[in-house]
Amino acid sequence: MFRYLRVMVLAAAVMLIAQAQAFAGAQDFVLVNNTGSTIYNLYCSSANSNNWEEDLLGDTGTLAPGEYATIRFNSGENSQYWDLRLVFDNGVDIYWENVDLLSVSQITVNSDGTANFK
């Protein structure tokens, strides 16, 4: 009886992991705020778009200095190159064009406005 229960729990765990991976986008990345300012907005738009998409930090989301956030994309998203725009608490914004999010898993934003892409 316990062996059967253990097998069922293991099977359920494997299904949950597989389902979570199915919904993960290949463009997912971790954004690290290595600046002295709070990031209020993060806009990511496909490089072939003429408009900024929605704020990925949401209406109430912010990223304080030293914090990080995992930015997730829909698993059906197929764009490779993205334009990124950050807006800080002091109104300053910085952006990068044509970032290959299929080869980047972490973006660290530095206080001088540069970024490290890993």
N, CA, C and O atoms as a GROMACS GRO file, in nm:
protein
  472
    1MET      N    1   0.082  -0.120   0.000
    1MET     CA    2   0.000   0.000   0.000
    1MET      C    3   0.086   0.127   0.000
    1MET      O    4   0.063   0.219  -0.078
    2PHE      N    5   0.186   0.129   0.088
    2PHE     CA    6   0.271   0.248   0.096
    2PHE      C    7   0.357   0.262  -0.030
    2PHE      O    8   0.384   0.372  -0.076
    3ARG      N    9   0.398   0.148  -0.085
    3ARG     CA   10   0.476   0.152  -0.208
    3ARG      C   11   0.394   0.212  -0.321
    3ARG      O   12   0.445   0.294  -0.398
    4TYR      N   13   0.268   0.174  -0.332
    4TYR     CA   14   0.178   0.227  -0.434
    4TYR      C   15   0.160   0.377  -0.415
    4TYR      O   16   0.165   0.453  -0.512
    5LEU      N   17   0.140   0.420  -0.293
    5LEU     CA   18   0.123   0.562  -0.263
    5LEU      C   19   0.249   0.641  -0.299
    5LEU      O   20   0.241   0.751  -0.354
    6ARG      N   21   0.365   0.586  -0.268
    6ARG     CA   22   0.491   0.651  -0.298
    6ARG      C   23   0.509   0.666  -0.450
    6ARG      O   24   0.555   0.770  -0.497
    7VAL      N   25   0.474   0.564  -0.525
    7VAL     CA   26   0.483   0.569  -0.670
    7VAL      C   27   0.389   0.675  -0.726
    7VAL      O   28   0.426   0.749  -0.817
    8MET      N   29   0.269   0.684  -0.671
    8MET     CA   30   0.172   0.784  -0.718
    8MET      C   31   0.221   0.927  -0.688
    8MET      O   32   0.206   1.016  -0.771
    9VAL      N   33   0.277   0.948  -0.572
    9VAL     CA   34   0.329   1.080  -0.536
    9VAL      C   35   0.446   1.118  -0.626
    9VAL      O   36   0.455   1.232  -0.672
   10LEU      N   37   0.533   1.024  -0.653
   10LEU     CA   38   0.646   1.049  -0.742
   10LEU      C   39   0.598   1.080  -0.884
   10LEU      O   40   0.650   1.172  -0.948
   11ALA      N   41   0.499   1.008  -0.932
   11ALA     CA   42   0.444   1.033  -1.066
   11ALA      C   43   0.381   1.172  -1.073
   11ALA      O   44   0.397   1.241  -1.174
   12ALA      N   45   0.310   1.212  -0.969
   12ALA     CA   46   0.249   1.344  -0.966
   12ALA      C   47   0.356   1.454  -0.966
   12ALA      O   48   0.339   1.556  -1.032
   13ALA      N   49   0.463   1.433  -0.893
   13ALA     CA   50   0.570   1.532  -0.888
   13ALA      C   51   0.636   1.547  -1.025
   13ALA      O   52   0.665   1.659  -1.068
   14VAL      N   53   0.659   1.437  -1.094
   14VAL     CA   54   0.719   1.442  -1.227
   14VAL      C   55   0.628   1.517  -1.323
   14VAL      O   56   0.675   1.595  -1.405
   15MET      N   57   0.498   1.493  -1.314
   15MET     CA   58   0.403   1.563  -1.402
   15MET      C   59   0.402   1.713  -1.374
   15MET      O   60   0.396   1.792  -1.468
   16LEU      N   61   0.409   1.753  -1.248
   16LEU     CA   62   0.412   1.895  -1.215
   16LEU      C   63   0.538   1.964  -1.267
   16LEU      O   64   0.531   2.076  -1.318
   17ILE      N   65   0.650   1.898  -1.255
   17ILE     CA   66   0.775   1.955  -1.305
   17ILE      C   67   0.769   1.970  -1.457
   17ILE      O   68   0.807   2.073  -1.511
   18ALA      N   69   0.722   1.867  -1.524
   18ALA     CA   70   0.711   1.873  -1.670
   18ALA      C   71   0.615   1.982  -1.714
   18ALA      O   72   0.641   2.052  -1.812
   19GLN      N   73   0.505   1.999  -1.641
   19GLN     CA   74   0.408   2.103  -1.675
   19GLN      C   75   0.468   2.241  -1.655
   19GLN      O   76   0.447   2.329  -1.739
   20ALA      N   77   0.542   2.263  -1.548
   20ALA     CA   78   0.605   2.392  -1.522
   20ALA      C   79   0.706   2.425  -1.632
   20ALA      O   80   0.715   2.540  -1.675
   21GLN      N   81   0.781   2.326  -1.677
   21GLN     CA   82   0.878   2.350  -1.783
   21GLN      C   83   0.809   2.378  -1.916
   21GLN      O   84   0.862   2.453  -1.998
   22ALA      N   85   0.692   2.321  -1.938
   22ALA     CA   86   0.618   2.344  -2.061
   22ALA      C   87   0.570   2.488  -2.072
   22ALA      O   88   0.558   2.542  -2.182
   23PHE      N   89   0.543   2.551  -1.958
   23PHE     CA   90   0.496   2.689  -1.959
   23PHE      C   91   0.608   2.791  -1.954
   23PHE      O   92   0.583   2.910  -1.972
   24ALA      N   93   0.731   2.748  -1.931
   24ALA     CA   94   0.844   2.840  -1.926
   24ALA      C   95   0.881   2.881  -2.068
   24ALA      O   96   0.881   2.800  -2.160
   25GLY      N   97   0.913   3.008  -2.083
   25GLY     CA   98   0.956   3.057  -2.213
   25GLY      C   99   1.107   3.046  -2.227
   25GLY      O  100   1.180   3.058  -2.129
   26ALA      N  101   1.152   3.024  -2.347
   26ALA     CA  102   1.296   3.014  -2.371
   26ALA      C  103   1.366   3.147  -2.345
   26ALA      O  104   1.488   3.151  -2.327
   27GLN      N  105   1.290   3.257  -2.343
   27GLN     CA  106   1.348   3.390  -2.323
   27GLN      C  107   1.354   3.430  -2.175
   27GLN      O  108   1.399   3.540  -2.145
   28ASP      N  109   1.310   3.347  -2.084
   28ASP     CA  110   1.311   3.380  -1.942
   28ASP      C  111   1.451   3.423  -1.898
   28ASP      O  112   1.551   3.368  -1.944
   29PHE      N  113   1.458   3.522  -1.809
   29PHE     CA  114   1.587   3.566  -1.756
   29PHE      C  115   1.569   3.624  -1.617
   29PHE      O  116   1.458   3.658  -1.576
   30VAL      N  117   1.679   3.636  -1.546
   30VAL     CA  118   1.680   3.699  -1.414
   30VAL      C  119   1.735   3.840  -1.431
   30VAL      O  120   1.841   3.860  -1.490
   31LEU      N  121   1.660   3.938  -1.379
   31LEU     CA  122   1.703   4.077  -1.382
   31LEU      C  123   1.755   4.114  -1.244
   31LEU      O  124   1.684   4.102  -1.144
   32VAL      N  125   1.881   4.158  -1.238
   32VAL     CA  126   1.946   4.194  -1.112
   32VAL      C  127   1.966   4.346  -1.111
   32VAL      O  128   2.023   4.402  -1.204
   33ASN      N  129   1.918   4.411  -1.005
   33ASN     CA  130   1.933   4.555  -0.990
   33ASN      C  131   2.058   4.584  -0.909
   33ASN      O  132   2.056   4.577  -0.786
   34ASN      N  133   2.167   4.617  -0.976
   34ASN     CA  134   2.294   4.649  -0.911
   34ASN      C  135   2.319   4.800  -0.915
   34ASN      O  136   2.433   4.846  -0.922
   35THR      N  137   2.208   4.876  -0.911
   35THR     CA  138   2.217   5.022  -0.912
   35THR      C  139   2.182   5.074  -0.774
   35THR      O  140   2.150   4.996  -0.684
   36GLY      N  141   2.187   5.203  -0.757
   36GLY     CA  142   2.147   5.264  -0.631
   36GLY      C  143   2.004   5.315  -0.633
   36GLY      O  144   1.961   5.383  -0.540
   37SER      N  145   1.931   5.283  -0.740
   37SER     CA  146   1.794   5.332  -0.756
   37SER      C  147   1.696   5.216  -0.772
   37SER      O  148   1.734   5.106  -0.810
   38THR      N  149   1.572   5.243  -0.743
   38THR     CA  150   1.468   5.144  -0.760
   38THR      C  151   1.418   5.144  -0.904
   38THR      O  152   1.394   5.249  -0.962
   39ILE      N  153   1.404   5.026  -0.962
   39ILE     CA  154   1.348   5.011  -1.095
   39ILE      C  155   1.197   5.004  -1.082
   39ILE      O  156   1.144   4.917  -1.012
   40TYR      N  157   1.127   5.095  -1.148
   40TYR     CA  158   0.981   5.099  -1.141
   40TYR      C  159   0.914   5.025  -1.256
   40TYR      O  160   0.806   4.967  -1.238
   41ASN      N  161   0.976   5.027  -1.372
   41ASN     CA  162   0.914   4.964  -1.488
   41ASN      C  163   1.018   4.887  -1.568
   41ASN      O  164   1.134   4.928  -1.577
   42LEU      N  165   0.975   4.775  -1.625
   42LEU     CA  166   1.055   4.699  -1.720
   42LEU      C  167   0.967   4.669  -1.840
   42LEU      O  168   0.865   4.600  -1.828
   43TYR      N  169   1.006   4.721  -1.953
   43TYR     CA  170   0.933   4.696  -2.076
   43TYR      C  171   1.019   4.610  -2.167
   43TYR      O  172   1.137   4.640  -2.189
   44CYS      N  173   0.963   4.504  -2.219
   44CYS     CA  174   1.030   4.416  -2.314
   44CYS      C  175   0.941   4.407  -2.436
   44CYS      O  176   0.824   4.370  -2.427
   45SER      N  177   0.997   4.440  -2.550
   45SER     CA  178   0.922   4.431  -2.675
   45SER      C  179   1.006   4.357  -2.778
   45SER      O  180   1.128   4.375  -2.784
   46SER      N  181   0.941   4.276  -2.856
   46SER     CA  182   1.011   4.210  -2.964
   46SER      C  183   1.081   4.316  -3.048
   46SER      O  184   1.025   4.422  -3.073
   47ALA      N  185   1.203   4.288  -3.092
   47ALA     CA  186   1.282   4.387  -3.164
   47ALA      C  187   1.214   4.434  -3.292
   47ALA      O  188   1.246   4.543  -3.341
   48ASN      N  189   1.123   4.357  -3.346
   48ASN     CA  190   1.054   4.399  -3.468
   48ASN      C  191   0.925   4.475  -3.441
   48ASN      O  192   0.849   4.504  -3.533
   49SER      N  193   0.900   4.508  -3.314
   49SER     CA  194   0.781   4.584  -3.276
   49SER      C  195   0.813   4.734  -3.272
   49SER      O  196   0.926   4.773  -3.243
   50ASN      N  197   0.713   4.815  -3.302
   50ASN     CA  198   0.731   4.961  -3.296
   50ASN      C  199   0.682   5.021  -3.165
   50ASN      O  200   0.692   5.142  -3.146
   51ASN      N  201   0.630   4.939  -3.076
   51ASN     CA  202   0.573   4.988  -2.950
   51ASN      C  203   0.629   4.910  -2.832
   51ASN      O  204   0.665   4.792  -2.844
   52TRP      N  205   0.637   4.977  -2.718
   52TRP     CA  206   0.674   4.908  -2.595
   52TRP      C  207   0.554   4.828  -2.549
   52TRP      O  208   0.441   4.877  -2.552
   53GLU      N  209   0.578   4.706  -2.507
   53GLU     CA  210   0.472   4.620  -2.455
   53GLU      C  211   0.444   4.657  -2.310
   53GLU      O  212   0.492   4.759  -2.261
   54GLU      N  213   0.366   4.574  -2.241
   54GLU     CA  214   0.326   4.603  -2.103
   54GLU      C  215   0.446   4.599  -2.008
   54GLU      O  216   0.549   4.539  -2.038
   55ASP      N  217   0.428   4.663  -1.894
   55ASP     CA  218   0.530   4.666  -1.789
   55ASP      C  219   0.535   4.527  -1.725
   55ASP      O  220   0.437   4.483  -1.666
   56LEU      N  221   0.649   4.459  -1.736
   56LEU     CA  222   0.661   4.324  -1.683
   56LEU      C  223   0.675   4.319  -1.531
   56LEU      O  224   0.663   4.212  -1.472
   57LEU      N  225   0.702   4.432  -1.468
   57LEU     CA  226   0.704   4.436  -1.322
   57LEU      C  227   0.563   4.456  -1.266
   57LEU      O  228   0.542   4.442  -1.146
   58GLY      N  229   0.468   4.489  -1.352
   58GLY     CA  230   0.329   4.503  -1.309
   58GLY      C  231   0.300   4.638  -1.247
   58GLY      O  232   0.389   4.722  -1.232
   59ASP      N  233   0.173   4.657  -1.212
   59ASP     CA  234   0.128   4.785  -1.156
   59ASP      C  235   0.193   4.818  -1.023
   59ASP      O  236   0.221   4.935  -0.996
   60THR      N  237   0.217   4.719  -0.941
   60THR     CA  238   0.271   4.746  -0.808
   60THR      C  239   0.412   4.694  -0.790
   60THR      O  240   0.470   4.710  -0.682
   61GLY      N  241   0.469   4.631  -0.892
   61GLY     CA  242   0.602   4.573  -0.879
   61GLY      C  243   0.713   4.675  -0.894
   61GLY      O  244   0.707   4.761  -0.982
   62THR      N  245   0.811   4.664  -0.812
   62THR     CA  246   0.933   4.744  -0.823
   62THR      C  247   1.050   4.651  -0.792
   62THR      O  248   1.032   4.541  -0.740
   63LEU      N  249   1.168   4.697  -0.825
   63LEU     CA  250   1.289   4.619  -0.797
   63LEU      C  251   1.389   4.712  -0.730
   63LEU      O  252   1.454   4.793  -0.795
   64ALA      N  253   1.401   4.699  -0.598
   64ALA     CA  254   1.488   4.785  -0.518
   64ALA      C  255   1.635   4.750  -0.545
   64ALA      O  256   1.665   4.642  -0.596
   65PRO      N  257   1.726   4.842  -0.511
   65PRO     CA  258   1.868   4.813  -0.527
   65PRO      C  259   1.906   4.683  -0.455
   65PRO      O  260   1.868   4.661  -0.340
   66GLY      N  261   1.982   4.599  -0.524
   66GLY     CA  262   2.025   4.471  -0.467
   66GLY      C  263   1.927   4.357  -0.485
   66GLY      O  264   1.961   4.242  -0.458
   67GLU      N  265   1.805   4.385  -0.531
   67GLU     CA  266   1.707   4.280  -0.552
   67GLU      C  267   1.716   4.224  -0.693
   67GLU      O  268   1.780   4.282  -0.781
   68TYR      N  269   1.651   4.110  -0.712
   68TYR     CA  270   1.643   4.050  -0.845
   68TYR      C  271   1.504   3.993  -0.866
   68TYR      O  272   1.432   3.966  -0.771
   69ALA      N  273   1.469   3.974  -0.991
   69ALA     CA  274   1.339   3.917  -1.026
   69ALA      C  275   1.356   3.827  -1.147
   69ALA      O  276   1.435   3.855  -1.237
   70THR      N  277   1.281   3.718  -1.148
   70THR     CA  278   1.279   3.630  -1.265
   70THR      C  279   1.171   3.680  -1.359
   70THR      O  280   1.054   3.690  -1.321
   71ILE      N  281   1.210   3.710  -1.480
   71ILE     CA  282   1.118   3.760  -1.582
   71ILE      C  283   1.081   3.641  -1.670
   71ILE      O  284   1.167   3.578  -1.731
   72ARG      N  285   0.952   3.612  -1.675
   72ARG     CA  286   0.906   3.493  -1.746
   72ARG      C  287   0.826   3.531  -1.871
   72ARG      O  288   0.750   3.628  -1.872
   73PHE      N  289   0.846   3.452  -1.975
   73PHE     CA  290   0.776   3.469  -2.101
   73PHE      C  291   0.683   3.350  -2.124
   73PHE      O  292   0.704   3.242  -2.069
   74ASN      N  293   0.584   3.371  -2.205
   74ASN     CA  294   0.493   3.264  -2.245
   74ASN      C  295   0.571   3.161  -2.324
   74ASN      O  296   0.657   3.197  -2.405
   75SER      N  297   0.542   3.034  -2.303
   75SER     CA  298   0.615   2.928  -2.374
   75SER      C  299   0.593   2.933  -2.525
   75SER      O  300   0.674   2.879  -2.600
   76GLY      N  301   0.485   2.997  -2.570
   76GLY     CA  302   0.459   3.007  -2.713
   76GLY      C  303   0.532   3.121  -2.781
   76GLY      O  304   0.526   3.135  -2.903
   77GLU      N  305   0.602   3.202  -2.704
   77GLU     CA  306   0.675   3.316  -2.760
   77GLU      C  307   0.795   3.266  -2.840
   77GLU      O  308   0.871   3.183  -2.791
   78ASN      N  309   0.811   3.315  -2.962
   78ASN     CA  310   0.921   3.264  -3.045
   78ASN      C  311   1.020   3.371  -3.089
   78ASN      O  312   1.111   3.340  -3.166
   79SER      N  313   1.006   3.494  -3.044
   79SER     CA  314   1.102   3.599  -3.082
   79SER      C  315   1.235   3.576  -3.011
   79SER      O  316   1.239   3.541  -2.893
   80GLN      N  317   1.343   3.597  -3.083
   80GLN     CA  318   1.476   3.580  -3.027
   80GLN      C  319   1.534   3.712  -2.978
   80GLN      O  320   1.597   3.716  -2.872
   81TYR      N  321   1.512   3.820  -3.052
   81TYR     CA  322   1.573   3.949  -3.019
   81TYR      C  323   1.469   4.043  -2.960
   81TYR      O  324   1.357   4.056  -3.011
   82TRP      N  325   1.509   4.110  -2.851
   82TRP     CA  326   1.417   4.195  -2.775
   82TRP      C  327   1.482   4.328  -2.744
   82TRP      O  328   1.603   4.338  -2.728
   83ASP      N  329   1.397   4.431  -2.737
   83ASP     CA  330   1.438   4.562  -2.687
   83ASP      C  331   1.391   4.570  -2.543
   83ASP      O  332   1.277   4.535  -2.512
   84LEU      N  333   1.478   4.617  -2.455
   84LEU     CA  334   1.447   4.627  -2.311
   84LEU      C  335   1.458   4.772  -2.267
   84LEU      O  336   1.550   4.843  -2.306
   85ARG      N  337   1.364   4.814  -2.187
   85ARG     CA  338   1.365   4.952  -2.134
   85ARG      C  339   1.336   4.947  -1.985
   85ARG      O  340   1.237   4.887  -1.942
   86LEU      N  341   1.421   5.011  -1.907
   86LEU     CA  342   1.403   5.022  -1.762
   86LEU      C  343   1.375   5.167  -1.726
   86LEU      O  344   1.438   5.258  -1.779
   87VAL      N  345   1.279   5.188  -1.636
   87VAL     CA  346   1.249   5.322  -1.585
   87VAL      C  347   1.273   5.319  -1.434
   87VAL      O  348   1.222   5.233  -1.363
   88PHE      N  349   1.353   5.416  -1.388
   88PHE     CA  350   1.392   5.421  -1.246
   88PHE      C  351   1.306   5.520  -1.169
   88PHE      O  352   1.231   5.598  -1.227
   89ASP      N  353   1.319   5.515  -1.036
   89ASP     CA  354   1.238   5.600  -0.948
   89ASP      C  355   1.262   5.749  -0.969
   89ASP      O  356   1.176   5.830  -0.936
   90ASN      N  357   1.377   5.786  -1.024
   90ASN     CA  358   1.406   5.928  -1.050
   90ASN      C  359   1.364   5.972  -1.190
   90ASN      O  360   1.393   6.084  -1.231
   91GLY      N  361   1.295   5.884  -1.263
   91GLY     CA  362   1.245   5.916  -1.396
   91GLY      C  363   1.342   5.886  -1.510
   91GLY      O  364   1.304   5.891  -1.627
   92VAL      N  365   1.465   5.854  -1.476
   92VAL     CA  366   1.564   5.820  -1.578
   92VAL      C  367   1.528   5.684  -1.638
   92VAL      O  368   1.489   5.592  -1.566
   93ASP      N  369   1.543   5.673  -1.769
   93ASP     CA  370   1.523   5.542  -1.831
   93ASP      C  371   1.643   5.506  -1.917
   93ASP      O  372   1.710   5.594  -1.973
   94ILE      N  373   1.670   5.378  -1.926
   94ILE     CA  374   1.777   5.327  -2.010
   94ILE      C  375   1.720   5.212  -2.092
   94ILE      O  376   1.624   5.145  -2.051
   95TYR      N  377   1.780   5.189  -2.208
   95TYR     CA  378   1.730   5.078  -2.288
   95TYR      C  379   1.841   5.017  -2.370
   95TYR      O  380   1.944   5.079  -2.398
   96TRP      N  381   1.816   4.893  -2.409
   96TRP     CA  382   1.906   4.818  -2.495
   96TRP      C  383   1.824   4.762  -2.609
   96TRP      O  384   1.708   4.724  -2.589
   97GLU      N  385   1.882   4.757  -2.726
   97GLU     CA  386   1.812   4.706  -2.843
   97GLU      C  387   1.873   4.574  -2.888
   97GLU      O  388   1.992   4.548  -2.871
   98ASN      N  389   1.788   4.490  -2.945
   98ASN     CA  390   1.830   4.363  -3.006
   98ASN      C  391   1.907   4.272  -2.911
   98ASN      O  392   2.012   4.219  -2.947
   99VAL      N  393   1.856   4.256  -2.790
   99VAL     CA  394   1.916   4.164  -2.694
   99VAL      C  395   1.868   4.022  -2.728
   99VAL      O  396   1.748   3.998  -2.738
  100ASP      N  397   1.960   3.932  -2.745
  100ASP     CA  398   1.929   3.793  -2.778
  100ASP      C  399   1.891   3.719  -2.649
  100ASP      O  400   1.978   3.666  -2.580
  101LEU      N  401   1.761   3.716  -2.619
  101LEU     CA  402   1.717   3.654  -2.494
  101LEU      C  403   1.721   3.502  -2.499
  101LEU      O  404   1.699   3.437  -2.396
  102LEU      N  405   1.748   3.443  -2.614
  102LEU     CA  406   1.764   3.298  -2.620
  102LEU      C  407   1.902   3.256  -2.571
  102LEU      O  408   1.924   3.138  -2.540
  103SER      N  409   1.996   3.351  -2.564
  103SER     CA  410   2.130   3.318  -2.516
  103SER      C  411   2.164   3.390  -2.385
  103SER      O  412   2.278   3.381  -2.338
  104VAL      N  413   2.068   3.461  -2.327
  104VAL     CA  414   2.091   3.535  -2.203
  104VAL      C  415   2.002   3.476  -2.093
  104VAL      O  416   1.882   3.458  -2.113
  105SER      N  417   2.061   3.448  -1.979
  105SER     CA  418   1.981   3.397  -1.866
  105SER      C  419   1.981   3.494  -1.748
  105SER      O  420   1.899   3.481  -1.657
  106GLN      N  421   2.072   3.591  -1.750
  106GLN     CA  422   2.077   3.691  -1.642
  106GLN      C  423   2.123   3.824  -1.698
  106GLN      O  424   2.218   3.831  -1.776
  107ILE      N  425   2.055   3.931  -1.656
  107ILE     CA  426   2.094   4.067  -1.692
  107ILE      C  427   2.114   4.143  -1.562
  107ILE      O  428   2.021   4.157  -1.482
  108THR      N  429   2.236   4.191  -1.540
  108THR     CA  430   2.267   4.270  -1.421
  108THR      C  431   2.284   4.415  -1.464
  108THR      O  432   2.372   4.446  -1.545
  109VAL      N  433   2.201   4.502  -1.411
  109VAL     CA  434   2.205   4.645  -1.444
  109VAL      C  435   2.294   4.714  -1.342
  109VAL      O  436   2.275   4.700  -1.221
  110ASN      N  437   2.392   4.789  -1.392
  110ASN     CA  438   2.490   4.856  -1.307
  110ASN      C  439   2.455   5.003  -1.289
  110ASN      O  440   2.377   5.060  -1.366
  111SER      N  441   2.515   5.065  -1.188
  111SER     CA  442   2.482   5.203  -1.155
  111SER      C  443   2.526   5.302  -1.261
  111SER      O  444   2.477   5.415  -1.263
  112ASP      N  445   2.618   5.264  -1.349
  112ASP     CA  446   2.663   5.355  -1.455
  112ASP      C  447   2.577   5.342  -1.581
  112ASP      O  448   2.609   5.401  -1.684
  113GLY      N  449   2.469   5.266  -1.574
  113GLY     CA  450   2.378   5.251  -1.689
  113GLY      C  451   2.413   5.137  -1.781
  113GLY      O  452   2.341   5.111  -1.878
  114THR      N  453   2.523   5.069  -1.754
  114THR     CA  454   2.559   4.954  -1.836
  114THR      C  455   2.492   4.828  -1.780
  114THR      O  456   2.430   4.831  -1.674
  115ALA      N  457   2.504   4.721  -1.854
  115ALA     CA  458   2.449   4.594  -1.809
  115ALA      C  459   2.544   4.482  -1.846
  115ALA      O  460   2.614   4.488  -1.947
  116ASN      N  461   2.544   4.380  -1.763
  116ASN     CA  462   2.619   4.257  -1.792
  116ASN      C  463   2.517   4.152  -1.834
  116ASN      O  464   2.420   4.127  -1.762
  117PHE      N  465   2.539   4.093  -1.948
  117PHE     CA  466   2.450   3.991  -2.001
  117PHE      C  467   2.521   3.856  -1.991
  117PHE      O  468   2.627   3.837  -2.051
  118LYS      N  469   2.462   3.762  -1.917
  118LYS     CA  470   2.521   3.627  -1.903
  118LYS      C  471   2.428   3.527  -1.967
  118LYS      O  472   2.457   3.407  -1.966
   0.00000   0.00000   0.00000
